[in-house]
């Protein structure tokens, strides 16, 4: 089986690790070999968090520059920062709603122009799916479901060799029962958003 290399980038508190775990659970259920690695920036909310997920046969769990089949960015500036992992055949799924870092809030740095930068990115990759995932998470019931919105968008693209129902099964089996319906709604909203862009 060919290896599919996925990278998820976010800031602390956005649920990157849970999204990677759900993806891994879906892969294990399907019998697809999966390897993962994580990087945590500052040990607080707002620090950089990266997950690398490799599905299929192979060795290692890291993704070098230019190797990602798909990049899923929960925060625009983190998506921009990680774009070097992509190539001309890569898919990028990006949330357009920013979480400005402390330095921006203090006026010591400037947040990048998201639209202009994403327009440039779109010309360097196979496809860009950019939408306000934060708004969809709130529509589902809580901003904390942003990660599941993004997972739904990824599932819709077909870039991962997994049946969509396996993602829903992983959500039901991993998320606290009281939050399952909200997260399933978030997953469906992300799925629909990606379909509209496609």
C-alpha positions in Angstrom: 0.0 0.0 0.0 1.3 3.4 -0.9 2.0 5.8 1.9 -0.3 8.8 2.4 1.5 11.6 4.3 -0.7 14.0 6.3 0.2 17.0 8.4 -2.0 18.8 10.9 -1.0 22.1 12.3 -2.7 24.2 14.9 -2.1 26.2 18.1 -2.6 24.7 21.5 -6.2 24.3 22.6 -7.6 23.6 19.0 -7.7 19.9 19.3 -4.9 18.9 16.9 -3.9 15.8 18.9 -7.5 14.5 19.2 -8.0 14.9 15.4 -4.8 13.0 14.7 -5.9 10.3 17.2 -9.4 10.0 15.5 -7.7 9.7 12.1 -5.4 7.0 13.6 -8.4 5.1 15.1 -10.2 5.1 11.8 -7.0 3.8 10.0 -6.5 1.0 12.6 -10.2 -0.1 12.2 -9.7 -0.3 8.5 -6.5 -2.3 8.9 -4.4 0.5 7.4 -0.9 0.7 8.9 -0.5 4.1 10.7 2.4 5.9 12.2 2.2 9.3 14.0 4.5 11.8 15.5 3.7 15.1 17.3 5.5 18.3 18.1 4.3 20.6 20.9 5.6 24.2 21.1 5.2 26.2 24.3 3.4 24.1 26.9 0.4 26.3 27.1 -2.6 27.3 25.0 -1.6 29.2 21.9 1.7 27.3 21.4 2.4 25.5 18.1 1.2 21.9 17.8 2.0 19.7 14.8 1.0 16.2 14.0 2.4 14.0 11.3 0.3 11.0 10.2 1.6 8.4 7.7 -0.9 5.9 6.4 0.2 2.8 4.6 3.4 0.7 4.4 6.7 2.3 5.1 9.2 3.3 7.8 9.5 6.4 9.9 6.9 8.9 11.0 8.3 12.3 9.9 7.4 14.4 6.8 10.2 16.3 5.2 9.8 19.5 3.2 7.9 18.9 0.0 6.5 15.5 1.0 3.0 16.1 2.4 0.1 14.8 0.4 -2.2 16.9 2.5 -1.8 19.8 5.0 -4.7 20.6 7.4 -4.3 23.9 9.1 -6.6 24.8 12.0 -5.1 28.3 12.2 -4.1 30.5 9.2 -0.6 31.6 10.2 0.3 28.0 11.2 -0.9 26.8 7.8 1.3 29.5 6.2 4.3 28.5 8.3 4.0 24.8 7.4 3.5 25.3 3.7 7.1 24.2 3.0 5.9 20.6 3.7 3.8 20.8 0.5 4.5 20.3 -3.2 2.7 21.0 -6.4 0.5 17.9 -5.9 -0.5 18.7 -2.3 -3.9 19.4 -0.9 -4.2 22.2 1.7 -7.3 22.5 3.9 -7.2 25.7 5.9 -9.3 27.5 8.5 -9.5 31.2 7.6 -10.3 32.4 11.2 -7.1 33.6 12.9 -6.0 33.2 16.5 -3.5 36.1 16.7 -0.5 35.2 18.9 0.5 37.2 22.0 3.1 39.2 20.1 0.4 40.5 17.7 -2.0 41.3 20.5 0.8 43.3 22.1 1.5 45.2 18.9 5.0 43.7 18.6 4.4 41.7 15.5 2.0 41.9 12.5 -0.4 39.1 11.5 0.0 38.0 7.9 -2.6 39.0 5.3 -4.4 35.7 5.1 -6.3 36.3 1.8 -3.2 37.5 -0.1 -1.0 34.7 1.3 -3.6 32.0 0.6 -4.0 33.3 -3.0 -0.2 32.8 -3.4 -0.3 29.3 -1.8 -3.2 28.3 -4.1 -0.9 28.8 -7.1 1.8 26.5 -5.7 -0.3 23.4 -4.8 -2.9 21.1 -6.3 -5.8 22.4 -4.4 -6.7 24.8 -1.6 -9.9 24.4 0.4 -10.1 27.5 2.7 -13.2 28.3 4.8 -14.2 29.7 8.2 -14.1 26.4 10.2 -14.4 28.3 13.5 -17.9 29.6 12.4 -19.0 26.1 11.5 -17.8 24.8 14.9 -19.9 27.4 16.6 -22.8 26.4 14.4 -22.3 22.8 15.5 -22.5 23.9 19.2 -19.0 24.7 20.4 -15.8 26.2 19.1 -14.1 23.2 20.6 -15.4 21.1 17.7 -13.2 23.0 15.2 -10.9 20.0 14.9 -13.8 17.8 14.0 -15.0 20.3 11.3 -11.5 20.1 9.8 -11.5 16.3 10.0 -14.8 16.2 8.1 -13.4 18.4 5.4 -10.4 16.1 5.1 -12.6 13.0 4.9 -14.6 14.6 2.1 -11.6 15.1 -0.2 -10.8 11.4 -0.5 -7.1 12.1 0.1 -7.1 9.5 2.9 -7.7 5.9 2.0 -10.5 5.5 4.6 -14.3 5.1 4.4 -16.1 8.2 5.7 -18.1 6.0 8.2 -14.9 5.0 9.9 -14.4 8.6 11.0 -17.9 8.7 12.4 -17.3 5.4 14.2 -14.0 6.8 15.7 -15.9 9.9 16.9 -18.6 7.7 18.6 -16.0 5.5 20.2 -13.6 8.2 21.4 -15.5 11.3 22.3 -17.5 11.6 25.5 -21.1 10.4 24.9 -22.6 13.8 25.9 -20.5 15.5 23.1 -20.9 12.9 20.3 -23.9 14.5 18.6 -22.2 17.9 18.5 -19.1 16.5 17.1 -20.9 14.4 14.5 -22.7 17.6 13.4 -19.3 19.4 13.2 -17.9 16.6 11.1 -20.9 16.8 8.7 -20.6 20.6 8.4 -16.9 20.3 7.6 -17.6 17.6 5.0 -20.3 19.8 3.4 -18.0 22.9 3.4 -15.2 21.0 1.6 -17.8 19.6 -1.0 -18.9 23.2 -1.8 -15.3 24.3 -2.5 -14.7 21.2 -4.5 
